[in-house]
Amino acid sequence: MKKLLNKEFWSEQYQADNTNWNAGAITTPLKEYFDGIADKQTKILIPGVGHGHELLYLYRSGFTDVTAIDIAEEALQKIAAAEPLFPKERLIQADFFQHSDTYDLIVEQTFFCALEPDLRLNYVRKMDELLRKNGKLVGLLFDFCFPSEGPPFGGSLETYQELFSSVLKISKMERAYNSIKPRAGRELFIVIEKKDD
């Protein structure tokens, strides 16, 4: 029977502390990418922010325009408790697909894999809508299929190439060389951009 991956489902996962996707800290590939961004005013979105390790790292590194979205209020409450000075208006409890704004950078970290696979083309189209000209979608995708029904849902390089290139421009999609140990050899690092008009 298909799970209903809705607000109630994700709230239940946090309430039950069933969050085994939590790496416990920002992962190395994203940390190294963020460390290379000189402009601290880059407008950044983190959809499906979860425990917010990427958001907290960016904020504590001096980035001034970071917004997070999660469908589960519990996730945002954990972030607010961890960093009380983070602007509450930038913690948005909502359905990502209903969000409207534009960004220089969108961060992908275990959001894509949490969505039902039949939503993946909608995800790509929404990214195209939310990215500014020259904007980038940067992050990690699982490069294998999970043995049990998700979430998380996996996939392959070839599948992702076909999916993303149908709407966006793939600048980089390759095996991450610096994954955290539990994910070593099983992640693709991506840099994806809007296509030129």
N, CA and C atoms as an extended XYZ file, in Angstrom:
591
Properties=species:S:1:pos:R:3:atomname:S:1:resname:S:1:resid:I:1 pbc="F F F"
N         0.846       -1.197        0.000 N   MET     1
C         0.000        0.000        0.000 CA  MET     1
C         0.884        1.250        0.000 C   MET     1
N         0.555        2.193       -0.841 N   LYS     2
C         1.360        3.403       -0.995 CA  LYS     2
C         1.221        4.299        0.233 C   LYS     2
N         2.359        4.781        0.741 N   LYS     3
C         2.327        5.707        1.871 CA  LYS     3
C         1.847        7.072        1.408 C   LYS     3
N         1.150        7.764        2.273 N   LEU     4
C         0.783        9.149        1.998 CA  LEU     4
C         1.874       10.035        2.594 C   LEU     4
N         2.750       10.529        1.728 N   LEU     5
C         3.886       11.318        2.210 CA  LEU     5
C         3.458       12.779        2.333 C   LEU     5
N         2.602       13.027        3.312 N   ASN     6
C         2.029       14.348        3.517 CA  ASN     6
C         2.521       14.944        4.833 C   ASN     6
N         1.951       16.068        5.203 N   LYS     7
C         2.351       16.758        6.437 CA  LYS     7
C         2.238       15.832        7.652 C   LYS     7
N         1.160       15.079        7.733 N   GLU     8
C         0.955       14.208        8.888 CA  GLU     8
C         2.026       13.116        8.953 C   GLU     8
N         2.353       12.552        7.802 N   PHE     9
C         3.386       11.513        7.765 CA  PHE     9
C         4.707       12.047        8.299 C   PHE     9
N         5.156       13.208        7.778 N   TRP    10
C         6.458       13.730        8.185 CA  TRP    10
C         6.443       14.228        9.621 C   TRP    10
N         5.333       14.795       10.067 N   SER    11
C         5.238       15.205       11.477 CA  SER    11
C         5.377       14.002       12.396 C   SER    11
N         4.757       12.900       12.001 N   GLU    12
C         4.854       11.666       12.801 CA  GLU    12
C         6.293       11.168       12.884 C   GLU    12
N         7.061       11.305       11.797 N   GLN    13
C         8.452       10.848       11.816 CA  GLN    13
C         9.267       11.637       12.841 C   GLN    13
N         9.063       12.945       12.891 N   TYR    14
C         9.793       13.772       13.865 CA  TYR    14
C         9.313       13.493       15.286 C   TYR    14
N         8.031       13.354       15.457 N   GLN    15
C         7.492       13.100       16.794 CA  GLN    15
C         7.990       11.770       17.349 C   GLN    15
N         8.151       10.787       16.464 N   ALA    16
C         8.630        9.465       16.877 CA  ALA    16
C        10.154        9.373       16.854 C   ALA    16
N        10.817       10.478       16.502 N   ASP    17
C        12.270       10.513       16.355 CA  ASP    17
C        12.745        9.450       15.360 C   ASP    17
N        11.942        9.247       14.330 N   ASN    18
C        12.271        8.278       13.281 CA  ASN    18
C        12.904        9.045       12.118 C   ASN    18
N        14.083        9.573       12.374 N   THR    19
C        14.746       10.431       11.381 CA  THR    19
C        16.139        9.897       11.079 C   THR    19
N        16.176        8.658       10.584 N   ASN    20
C        17.478        8.026       10.350 CA  ASN    20
C        18.200        8.600        9.136 C   ASN    20
N        17.566        9.531        8.409 N   TRP    21
C        18.265       10.216        7.317 CA  TRP    21
C        19.166       11.325        7.847 C   TRP    21
N        19.018       11.655        9.126 N   ASN    22
C        19.769       12.764        9.724 CA  ASN    22
C        21.251       12.405        9.833 C   ASN    22
N        22.083       13.147        9.125 N   ALA    23
C        23.532       12.890        9.167 CA  ALA    23
C        24.170       13.406       10.449 C   ALA    23
N        23.463       14.251       11.195 N   GLY    24
C        23.984       14.754       12.463 CA  GLY    24
C        24.772       16.045       12.342 C   GLY    24
N        25.160       16.403       11.124 N   ALA    25
C        25.936       17.627       10.870 CA  ALA    25
C        25.916       17.873        9.364 C   ALA    25
N        26.376       19.034        8.965 N   ILE    26
C        26.493       19.290        7.534 CA  ILE    26
C        27.456       18.270        6.921 C   ILE    26
N        27.144       17.778        5.732 N   THR    27
C        28.017       16.794        5.104 CA  THR    27
C        29.126       17.502        4.317 C   THR    27
N        30.227       16.809        4.148 N   THR    28
C        31.440       17.408        3.575 CA  THR    28
C        31.244       18.028        2.197 C   THR    28
N        30.566       17.355        1.244 N   PRO    29
C        30.447       17.972       -0.079 CA  PRO    29
C        29.787       19.350       -0.049 C   PRO    29
N        28.739       19.498        0.740 N   LEU    30
C        28.056       20.791        0.804 CA  LEU    30
C        28.875       21.809        1.587 C   LEU    30
N        29.503       21.384        2.652 N   LYS    31
C        30.348       22.312        3.421 CA  LYS    31
C        31.434       22.898        2.528 C   LYS    31
N        32.097       22.044        1.769 N   GLU    32
C        33.172       22.530        0.900 CA  GLU    32
C        32.637       23.447       -0.193 C   GLU    32
N        31.456       23.141       -0.714 N   TYR    33
C        30.872       24.016       -1.732 CA  TYR    33
C        30.532       25.377       -1.117 C   TYR    33
N        29.888       25.375        0.036 N   PHE    34
C        29.519       26.637        0.687 CA  PHE    34
C        30.754       27.471        1.017 C   PHE    34
N        31.818       26.817        1.440 N   ASP    35
C        33.047       27.526        1.798 CA  ASP    35
C        33.655       28.246        0.596 C   ASP    35
N        33.268       27.832       -0.599 N   GLY    36
C        33.790       28.470       -1.806 CA  GLY    36
C        32.943       29.627       -2.315 C   GLY    36
N        31.843       29.939       -1.638 N   ILE    37
C        30.975       31.045       -2.053 CA  ILE    37
C        31.448       32.330       -1.378 C   ILE    37
N        31.865       33.291       -2.167 N   ALA    38
C        32.388       34.548       -1.614 CA  ALA    38
C        31.283       35.513       -1.215 C   ALA    38
N        30.184       35.515       -1.946 N   ASP    39
C        29.108       36.491       -1.719 CA  ASP    39
C        28.169       36.007       -0.622 C   ASP    39
N        28.288       36.587        0.544 N   LYS    40
C        27.467       36.172        1.686 CA  LYS    40
C        26.018       36.650        1.569 C   LYS    40
N        25.723       37.445        0.543 N   GLN    41
C        24.353       37.904        0.323 CA  GLN    41
C        23.632       37.058       -0.730 C   GLN    41
N        24.253       35.986       -1.167 N   THR    42
C        23.616       35.054       -2.091 CA  THR    42
C        22.257       34.638       -1.525 C   THR    42
N        21.228       34.724       -2.349 N   LYS    43
C        19.882       34.367       -1.893 CA  LYS    43
C        19.699       32.861       -2.039 C   LYS    43
N        19.504       32.185       -0.900 N   ILE    44
C        19.557       30.722       -0.838 CA  ILE    44
C        18.244       30.151       -0.313 C   ILE    44
N        17.801       29.055       -0.918 N   LEU    45
C        16.638       28.307       -0.449 CA  LEU    45
C        17.064       26.884       -0.123 C   LEU    45
N        16.562       26.375        1.005 N   ILE    46
C        16.778       24.968        1.363 CA  ILE    46
C        15.403       24.314        1.536 C   ILE    46
N        14.932       23.601        0.512 N   PRO    47
C        13.632       22.925        0.629 CA  PRO    47
C        13.770       21.600        1.371 C   PRO    47
N        12.715       21.237        2.112 N   GLY    48
C        12.784       20.015        2.905 CA  GLY    48
C        13.957       20.080        3.859 C   GLY    48
N        14.044       21.173        4.600 N   VAL    49
C        15.253       21.496        5.377 CA  VAL    49
C        15.570       20.498        6.480 C   VAL    49
N        14.559       19.793        6.962 N   GLY    50
C        14.817       18.779        7.987 CA  GLY    50
C        15.446       19.348        9.244 C   GLY    50
N        16.546       18.747        9.685 N   HIS    51
C        17.211       19.196       10.904 CA  HIS    51
C        18.009       20.483       10.709 C   HIS    51
N        18.184       20.894        9.473 N   GLY    52
C        18.736       22.219        9.214 CA  GLY    52
C        20.230       22.361        9.361 C   GLY    52
N        20.983       21.279        9.218 N   HIS    53
C        22.439       21.407        9.382 CA  HIS    53
C        23.041       22.361        8.347 C   HIS    53
N        22.540       22.325        7.123 N   GLU    54
C        23.049       23.214        6.077 CA  GLU    54
C        22.669       24.660        6.376 C   GLU    54
N        21.435       24.859        6.779 N   LEU    55
C        20.976       26.209        7.123 CA  LEU    55
C        21.797       26.790        8.269 C   LEU    55
N        21.993       26.013        9.313 N   LEU    56
C        22.736       26.506       10.479 CA  LEU    56
C        24.179       26.814       10.105 C   LEU    56
N        24.766       25.975        9.267 N   TYR    57
C        26.147       26.232        8.845 CA  TYR    57
C        26.233       27.535        8.056 C   TYR    57
N        25.329       27.718        7.117 N   LEU    58
C        25.333       28.940        6.313 CA  LEU    58
C        25.123       30.172        7.184 C   LEU    58
N        24.148       30.108        8.053 N   TYR    59
C        23.835       31.254        8.919 CA  TYR    59
C        25.022       31.593        9.821 C   TYR    59
N        25.611       30.590       10.415 N   ARG    60
C        26.738       30.815       11.324 CA  ARG    60
C        28.010       31.196       10.582 C   ARG    60
N        28.004       30.992        9.255 N   SER    61
C        29.147       31.400        8.425 CA  SER    61
C        28.967       32.806        7.858 C   SER    61
N        27.861       33.457        8.225 N   GLY    62
C        27.661       34.843        7.827 CA  GLY    62
C        26.764       35.079        6.629 C   GLY    62
N        26.147       34.033        6.087 N   PHE    63
C        25.210       34.236        4.982 CA  PHE    63
C        23.947       34.904        5.522 C   PHE    63
N        23.480       35.920        4.809 N   THR    64
C        22.426       36.792        5.343 CA  THR    64
C        21.052       36.584        4.731 C   THR    64
N        20.935       35.737        3.703 N   ASP    65
C        19.660       35.602        3.001 CA  ASP    65
C        19.355       34.135        2.716 C   ASP    65
N        19.094       33.400        3.793 N   VAL    66
C        18.826       31.966        3.687 CA  VAL    66
C        17.388       31.709        4.135 C   VAL    66
N        16.655       30.986        3.308 N   THR    67
C        15.263       30.633        3.609 CA  THR    67
C        15.126       29.118        3.609 C   THR    67
N        14.336       28.609        4.549 N   ALA    68
C        14.109       27.165        4.642 CA  ALA    68
C        12.621       26.874        4.555 C   ALA    68
N        12.305       25.781        3.890 N   ILE    69
C        10.911       25.310        3.804 CA  ILE    69
C        10.868       23.866        4.281 C   ILE    69
N         9.855       23.559        5.076 N   ASP    70
C         9.585       22.157        5.398 CA  ASP    70
C         8.095       22.011        5.619 C   ASP    70
N         7.576       20.870        5.251 N   ILE    71
C         6.151       20.624        5.427 CA  ILE    71
C         5.820       20.307        6.883 C   ILE    71
N         6.847       19.886        7.650 N   ALA    72
C         6.648       19.505        9.053 CA  ALA    72
C         7.054       20.642        9.988 C   ALA    72
N         6.119       21.124       10.759 N   GLU    73
C         6.396       22.189       11.727 CA  GLU    73
C         7.466       21.773       12.728 C   GLU    73
N         7.477       20.477       13.066 N   GLU    74
C         8.428       19.981       14.060 CA  GLU    74
C         9.875       20.204       13.625 C   GLU    74
N        10.144       20.052       12.337 N   ALA    75
C        11.498       20.274       11.834 CA  ALA    75
C        11.919       21.721       12.061 C   ALA    75
N        11.033       22.650       11.758 N   LEU    76
C        11.353       24.064       11.904 CA  LEU    76
C        11.491       24.459       13.372 C   LEU    76
N        10.724       23.833       14.222 N   GLN    77
C        10.834       24.096       15.660 CA  GLN    77
C        12.202       23.674       16.187 C   GLN    77
N        12.717       22.566       15.696 N   LYS    78
C        14.046       22.101       16.119 CA  LYS    78
C        15.129       23.108       15.699 C   LYS    78
N        14.995       23.649       14.490 N   ILE    79
C        15.963       24.634       14.014 CA  ILE    79
C        15.886       25.904       14.849 C   ILE    79
N        14.668       26.373       15.119 N   ALA    80
C        14.487       27.589       15.919 CA  ALA    80
C        15.068       27.414       17.317 C   ALA    80
N        14.937       26.220       17.868 N   ALA    81
C        15.494       25.959       19.196 CA  ALA    81
C        17.020       25.917       19.150 C   ALA    81
N        17.565       25.394       18.061 N   ALA    82
C        19.022       25.289       17.927 CA  ALA    82
C        19.674       26.644       17.665 C   ALA    82
N        18.942       27.536       16.995 N   GLU    83
C        19.489       28.854       16.652 CA  GLU    83
C        18.396       29.904       16.830 C   GLU    83
N        18.166       30.338       18.088 N   PRO    84
C        17.067       31.270       18.382 CA  PRO    84
C        17.152       32.605       17.640 C   PRO    84
N        18.331       33.005       17.194 N   LEU    85
C        18.476       34.293       16.514 CA  LEU    85
C        18.166       34.218       15.020 C   LEU    85
N        17.999       33.006       14.500 N   PHE    86
C        17.684       32.906       13.078 CA  PHE    86
C        16.300       33.500       12.842 C   PHE    86
N        16.145       34.340       11.804 N   PRO    87
C        14.848       35.006       11.568 CA  PRO    87
C        13.710       34.008       11.366 C   PRO    87
N        12.698       34.088       12.218 N   LYS    88
C        11.582       33.130       12.172 CA  LYS    88
C        10.822       33.188       10.846 C   LYS    88
N        10.777       34.379       10.235 N   GLU    89
C        10.042       34.509        8.970 CA  GLU    89
C        10.725       33.776        7.820 C   GLU    89
N        11.964       33.364        8.038 N   ARG    90
C        12.691       32.612        7.003 CA  ARG    90
C        12.559       31.099        7.212 C   ARG    90
N        11.777       30.702        8.216 N   LEU    91
C        11.472       29.286        8.444 CA  LEU    91
C        10.018       29.087        8.042 C   LEU    91
N         9.803       28.591        6.845 N   ILE    92
C         8.470       28.546        6.257 CA  ILE    92
C         7.900       27.130        6.311 C   ILE    92
N         6.794       26.995        7.023 N   GLN    93
C         6.100       25.711        7.066 CA  GLN    93
C         5.104       25.713        5.910 C   GLN    93
N         5.387       24.928        4.870 N   ALA    94
C         4.553       24.942        3.671 CA  ALA    94
C         4.922       23.778        2.768 C   ALA    94
N         4.071       23.587        1.775 N   ASP    95
C         4.333       22.645        0.690 CA  ASP    95
C         5.283       23.335       -0.288 C   ASP    95
N         6.434       22.757       -0.509 N   PHE    96
C         7.428       23.316       -1.423 CA  PHE    96
C         6.826       23.672       -2.782 C   PHE    96
N         5.926       22.858       -3.272 N   PHE    97
C         5.377       23.057       -4.611 CA  PHE    97
C         4.453       24.271       -4.691 C   PHE    97
N         4.104       24.831       -3.542 N   GLN    98
C         3.274       26.036       -3.517 CA  GLN    98
C         4.104       27.302       -3.297 C   GLN    98
N         5.387       27.144       -3.106 N   HIS    99
C         6.251       28.288       -2.792 CA  HIS    99
C         6.497       29.130       -4.037 C   HIS    99
N         6.589       30.445       -3.838 N   SER   100
C         6.884       31.338       -4.968 CA  SER   100
C         7.884       32.402       -4.547 C   SER   100
N         8.990       32.433       -5.226 N   ASP   101
C        10.051       33.431       -5.066 CA  ASP   101
C        11.135       32.998       -6.043 C   ASP   101
N        12.248       33.699       -6.081 N   THR   102
C        13.361       33.247       -6.920 CA  THR   102
C        14.657       33.333       -6.127 C   THR   102
N        15.603       32.455       -6.472 N   TYR   103
C        16.812       32.293       -5.678 CA  TYR   103
C        18.047       32.152       -6.561 C   TYR   103
N        19.178       32.556       -5.984 N   ASP   104
C        20.477       32.365       -6.638 CA  ASP   104
C        20.960       30.929       -6.482 C   ASP   104
N        20.622       30.325       -5.349 N   LEU   105
C        21.100       28.980       -5.025 CA  LEU   105
C        20.004       28.217       -4.298 C   LEU   105
N        19.742       27.001       -4.752 N   ILE   106
C        18.838       26.095       -4.039 CA  ILE   106
C        19.649       24.870       -3.658 C   ILE   106
N        19.532       24.472       -2.406 N   VAL   107
C        20.342       23.383       -1.848 CA  VAL   107
C        19.516       22.101       -1.795 C   VAL   107
N        20.049       21.044       -2.368 N   GLU   108
C        19.404       19.725       -2.342 CA  GLU   108
C        20.160       18.792       -1.403 C   GLU   108
N        19.472       18.409       -0.327 N   GLN   109
C        20.061       17.462        0.618 CA  GLN   109
C        18.937       16.617        1.204 C   GLN   109
N        18.721       15.450        0.637 N   THR   110
C        17.719       14.451        1.051 CA  THR   110
C        16.273       14.936        0.942 C   THR   110
N        16.007       15.957        0.133 N   PHE   111
C        14.623       16.346       -0.143 CA  PHE   111
C        14.096       15.570       -1.354 C   PHE   111
N        14.862       15.566       -2.417 N   PHE   112
C        14.479       14.861       -3.645 CA  PHE   112
C        14.145       13.401       -3.345 C   PHE   112
N        14.968       12.741       -2.546 N   CYS   113
C        14.775       11.315       -2.277 CA  CYS   113
C        13.595       11.045       -1.345 C   CYS   113
N        13.072       12.096       -0.705 N   ALA   114
C        11.927       11.934        0.190 CA  ALA   114
C        10.596       12.043       -0.551 C   ALA   114
N        10.651       12.501       -1.800 N   LEU   115
C         9.435       12.663       -2.589 CA  LEU   115
C         9.084       11.380       -3.323 C   LEU   115
N         7.787       11.138       -3.456 N   GLU   116
C         7.349       10.028       -4.303 CA  GLU   116
C         7.953       10.211       -5.699 C   GLU   116
N         8.495        9.164       -6.304 N   PRO   117
C         9.124        9.302       -7.619 CA  PRO   117
C         8.230        9.927       -8.690 C   PRO   117
N         6.909        9.764       -8.572 N   ASP   118
C         6.050       10.372       -9.595 CA  ASP   118
C         5.964       11.895       -9.471 C   ASP   118
N         6.606       12.459       -8.435 N   LEU   119
C         6.668       13.918       -8.285 CA  LEU   119
C         7.979       14.496       -8.819 C   LEU   119
N         8.848       13.664       -9.310 N   ARG   120
C        10.191       14.145       -9.666 CA  ARG   120
C        10.192       15.140      -10.826 C   ARG   120
N         9.378       14.923      -11.826 N   LEU   121
C         9.335       15.899      -12.913 CA  LEU   121
C         8.762       17.221      -12.414 C   LEU   121
N         7.782       17.159      -11.518 N   ASN   122
C         7.244       18.385      -10.906 CA  ASN   122
C         8.333       19.121      -10.130 C   ASN   122
N         9.182       18.362       -9.445 N   TYR   123
C        10.308       18.937       -8.698 CA  TYR   123
C        11.227       19.701       -9.650 C   TYR   123
N        11.583       19.071      -10.760 N   VAL   124
C        12.495       19.709      -11.718 CA  VAL   124
C        11.868       20.980      -12.293 C   VAL   124
N        10.609       20.916      -12.642 N   ARG   125
C         9.918       22.099      -13.178 CA  ARG   125
C         9.831       23.212      -12.139 C   ARG   125
N         9.604       22.832      -10.886 N   LYS   126
C         9.524       23.839       -9.822 CA  LYS   126
C        10.888       24.486       -9.607 C   LYS   126
N        11.951       23.710       -9.689 N   MET   127
C        13.290       24.278       -9.567 CA  MET   127
C        13.541       25.291      -10.682 C   MET   127
N        13.113       24.972      -11.873 N   ASP   128
C        13.271       25.906      -12.989 CA  ASP   128
C        12.532       27.214      -12.709 C   ASP   128
N        11.383       27.095      -12.097 N   GLU   129
C        10.575       28.272      -11.758 CA  GLU   129
C        11.233       29.116      -10.663 C   GLU   129
N        11.848       28.454       -9.690 N   LEU   130
C        12.388       29.158       -8.512 CA  LEU   130
C        13.802       29.707       -8.718 C   LEU   130
N        14.517       29.186       -9.701 N   LEU   131
C        15.890       29.647       -9.930 CA  LEU   131
C        15.902       30.944      -10.731 C   LEU   131
N        16.704       31.894      -10.276 N   ARG   132
C        16.943       33.106      -11.039 CA  ARG   132
C        17.825       32.781      -12.234 C   ARG   132
N        17.930       33.720      -13.163 N   LYS   133
C        18.889       33.572      -14.248 CA  LYS   133
C        20.272       33.394      -13.634 C   LYS   133
N        21.019       32.419      -14.110 N   ASN   134
C        22.333       32.046      -13.577 CA  ASN   134
C        22.257       31.383      -12.198 C   ASN   134
N        21.047       31.101      -11.727 N   GLY   135
C        20.901       30.412      -10.448 CA  GLY   135
C        21.285       28.945      -10.559 C   GLY   135
N        21.583       28.341       -9.415 N   LYS   136
C        22.063       26.946       -9.399 CA  LYS   136
C        21.316       26.120       -8.359 C   LYS   136
N        21.047       24.880       -8.727 N   LEU   137
C        20.595       23.847       -7.805 CA  LEU   137
C        21.816       22.995       -7.504 C   LEU   137
N        22.208       22.945       -6.235 N   VAL   138
C        23.441       22.255       -5.843 CA  VAL   138
C        23.139       21.289       -4.707 C   VAL   138
N        23.712       20.100       -4.793 N   GLY   139
C        23.518       19.172       -3.692 CA  GLY   139
C        23.890       17.751       -4.039 C   GLY   139
N        23.184       16.824       -3.413 N   LEU   140
C        23.517       15.406       -3.502 CA  LEU   140
C        22.274       14.582       -3.798 C   LEU   140
N        22.456       13.566       -4.630 N   LEU   141
C        21.405       12.595       -4.926 CA  LEU   141
C        21.944       11.200       -4.659 C   LEU   141
N        21.103       10.323       -4.155 N   PHE   142
C        21.522        8.936       -3.944 CA  PHE   142
C        21.673        8.230       -5.284 C   PHE   142
N        22.808        7.563       -5.450 N   ASP   143
C        23.114        6.865       -6.699 CA  ASP   143
C        22.966        5.357       -6.524 C   ASP   143
N        21.840        4.924       -6.001 N   PHE   144
C        21.525        3.503       -5.898 CA  PHE   144
C        20.050        3.380       -5.531 C   PHE   144
N        19.511        2.211       -5.709 N   CYS   145
C        18.106        1.966       -5.378 CA  CYS   145
C        18.024        1.243       -4.041 C   CYS   145
N        17.164        1.724       -3.186 N   PHE   146
C        17.009        1.125       -1.863 CA  PHE   146
C        16.270       -0.209       -1.977 C   PHE   146
N        16.612       -1.174       -1.121 N   PRO   147
C        15.996       -2.500       -1.220 CA  PRO   147
C        14.527       -2.531       -0.786 C   PRO   147
N        14.100       -1.545        0.021 N   SER   148
C        12.716       -1.522        0.487 CA  SER   148
C        12.012       -0.277       -0.051 C   SER   148
N        10.696       -0.331       -0.002 N   GLU   149
C         9.905        0.808       -0.476 CA  GLU   149
C        10.215        2.038        0.367 C   GLU   149
N        10.429        3.165       -0.289 N   GLY   150
C        10.794        4.393        0.413 CA  GLY   150
C         9.635        5.039        1.113 C   GLY   150
N         9.896        6.209        1.693 N   PRO   151
C        11.140        6.967        1.532 CA  PRO   151
C        12.274        6.413        2.409 C   PRO   151
N        13.516        6.665        2.003 N   PRO   152
C        13.967        7.392        0.817 CA  PRO   152
C        13.845        6.555       -0.446 C   PRO   152
N        13.776        7.279       -1.580 N   PHE   153
C        13.723        6.653       -2.897 CA  PHE   153
C        15.026        6.968       -3.620 C   PHE   153
N        15.623        5.961       -4.203 N   GLY   154
C        16.894        6.155       -4.884 CA  GLY   154
C        16.733        6.306       -6.384 C   GLY   154
N        17.829        6.081       -7.100 N   GLY   155
C        17.820        6.197       -8.538 CA  GLY   155
C        19.224        6.024       -9.089 C   GLY   155
N        19.380        6.355      -10.368 N   SER   156
C        20.668        6.157      -11.025 CA  SER   156
C        21.075        7.404      -11.792 C   SER   156
N        22.358        7.478      -12.094 N   LEU   157
C        22.901        8.590      -12.870 CA  LEU   157
C        22.131        8.771      -14.175 C   LEU   157
N        21.916        7.693      -14.904 N   GLU   158
C        21.264        7.780      -16.212 CA  GLU   158
C        19.841        8.308      -16.082 C   GLU   158
N        19.120        7.843      -15.070 N   THR   159
C        17.748        8.299      -14.849 CA  THR   159
C        17.717        9.786      -14.524 C   THR   159
N        18.629       10.210      -13.655 N   TYR   160
C        18.676       11.623      -13.268 CA  TYR   160
C        19.083       12.503      -14.453 C   TYR   160
N        20.027       12.038      -15.242 N   GLN   161
C        20.463       12.833      -16.404 CA  GLN   161
C        19.298       13.092      -17.338 C   GLN   161
N        18.539       12.057      -17.609 N   GLU   162
C        17.380       12.205      -18.503 CA  GLU   162
C        16.341       13.140      -17.891 C   GLU   162
N        16.070       12.977      -16.602 N   LEU   163
C        15.058       13.781      -15.917 CA  LEU   163
C        15.429       15.262      -15.894 C   LEU   163
N        16.606       15.572      -15.382 N   PHE   164
C        16.980       16.978      -15.191 CA  PHE   164
C        17.248       17.685      -16.514 C   PHE   164
N        17.855       16.993      -17.456 N   SER   165
C        18.205       17.648      -18.722 CA  SER   165
C        16.983       17.965      -19.569 C   SER   165
N        15.839       17.391      -19.227 N   SER   166
C        14.618       17.694      -19.968 CA  SER   166
C        14.156       19.133      -19.737 C   SER   166
N        14.612       19.738      -18.634 N   VAL   167
C        14.165       21.089      -18.278 CA  VAL   167
C        15.339       22.028      -17.983 C   VAL   167
N        16.368       21.508      -17.345 N   LEU   168
C        17.479       22.313      -16.855 CA  LEU   168
C        18.790       21.913      -17.519 C   LEU   168
N        19.844       22.635      -17.207 N   LYS   169
C        21.178       22.354      -17.761 CA  LYS   169
C        22.044       21.722      -16.670 C   LYS   169
N        22.543       20.539      -16.929 N   ILE   170
C        23.399       19.848      -15.960 CA  ILE   170
C        24.840       20.326      -16.159 C   ILE   170
N        25.370       21.039      -15.179 N   SER   171
C        26.771       21.458      -15.231 CA  SER   171
C        27.685       20.404      -14.627 C   SER   171
N        27.178       19.726      -13.593 N   LYS   172
C        27.952       18.661      -12.957 CA  LYS   172
C        26.978       17.643      -12.375 C   LYS   172
N        27.261       16.383      -12.619 N   MET   173
C        26.521       15.288      -11.996 CA  MET   173
C        27.476       14.107      -11.990 C   MET   173
N        28.189       13.968      -10.883 N   GLU   174
C        29.237       12.948      -10.825 CA  GLU   174
C        29.361       12.407       -9.410 C   GLU   174
N        29.975       11.236       -9.314 N   ARG   175
C        30.156       10.595       -8.006 CA  ARG   175
C        30.885       11.529       -7.046 C   ARG   175
N        30.301       11.741       -5.880 N   ALA   176
C        30.927       12.591       -4.876 CA  ALA   176
C        32.182       11.901       -4.352 C   ALA   176
N        33.284       12.619       -4.319 N   TYR   177
C        34.553       12.048       -3.861 CA  TYR   177
C        34.750       12.210       -2.358 C   TYR   177
N        33.904       13.037       -1.734 N   ASN   178
C        34.108       13.392       -0.324 CA  ASN   178
C        32.858       13.166        0.512 C   ASN   178
N        32.072       12.157        0.160 N   SER   179
C        30.875       11.825        0.934 CA  SER   179
C        31.244       11.436        2.358 C   SER   179
N        30.287       11.587        3.261 N   ILE   180
C        30.495       11.056        4.604 CA  ILE   180
C        30.534        9.528        4.500 C   ILE   180
N        31.179        8.891        5.453 N   LYS   181
C        31.468        7.452        5.354 CA  LYS   181
C        30.235        6.586        5.069 C   LYS   181
N        29.091        6.790        5.751 N   PRO   182
C        27.943        5.912        5.483 CA  PRO   182
C        27.394        6.033        4.062 C   PRO   182
N        27.717        7.133        3.369 N   ARG   183
C        27.179        7.352        2.026 CA  ARG   183
C        28.250        7.279        0.943 C   ARG   183
N        29.462        6.893        1.324 N   ALA   184
C        30.579        6.841        0.368 CA  ALA   184
C        30.266        5.899       -0.785 C   ALA   184
N        30.509        6.386       -2.011 N   GLY   185
C        30.273        5.594       -3.204 CA  GLY   185
C        28.822        5.485       -3.607 C   GLY   185
N        27.951        6.197       -2.892 N   ARG   186
C        26.511        6.067       -3.164 CA  ARG   186
C        25.833        7.420       -3.406 C   ARG   186
N        26.636        8.461       -3.648 N   GLU   187
C        26.068        9.786       -3.859 CA  GLU   187
C        26.609       10.425       -5.128 C   GLU   187
N        25.767       11.216       -5.754 N   LEU   188
C        26.174       12.052       -6.876 CA  LEU   188
C        26.126       13.508       -6.431 C   LEU   188
N        27.195       14.241       -6.716 N   PHE   189
C        27.195       15.685       -6.451 CA  PHE   189
C        26.681       16.373       -7.704 C   PHE   189
N        25.726       17.285       -7.523 N   ILE   190
C        25.104       17.932       -8.679 CA  ILE   190
C        25.250       19.448       -8.629 C   ILE   190
N        25.467       20.020       -9.779 N   VAL   191
C        25.338       21.459       -9.998 CA  VAL   191
C        24.498       21.586      -11.265 C   VAL   191
N        23.286       22.121      -11.101 N   ILE   192
C        22.311       22.187      -12.195 CA  ILE   192
C        21.824       23.626      -12.324 C   ILE   192
N        21.701       24.108      -13.553 N   GLU   193
C        21.365       25.513      -13.788 CA  GLU   193
C        20.183       25.655      -14.722 C   GLU   193
N        19.636       26.860      -14.749 N   LYS   194
C        18.607       27.175      -15.742 CA  LYS   194
C        19.233       27.148      -17.126 C   LYS   194
N        18.462       26.738      -18.089 N   LYS   195
C        18.943       26.795      -19.462 CA  LYS   195
C        18.912       28.238      -19.943 C   LYS   195
N        19.836       28.588      -20.829 N   ASP   196
C        19.834       29.924      -21.414 CA  ASP   196
C        18.588       30.111      -22.255 C   ASP   196
N        18.008       31.300      -22.167 N   ASP   197
C        16.813       31.602      -22.962 CA  ASP   197
C        17.140       31.662      -24.450 C   ASP   197
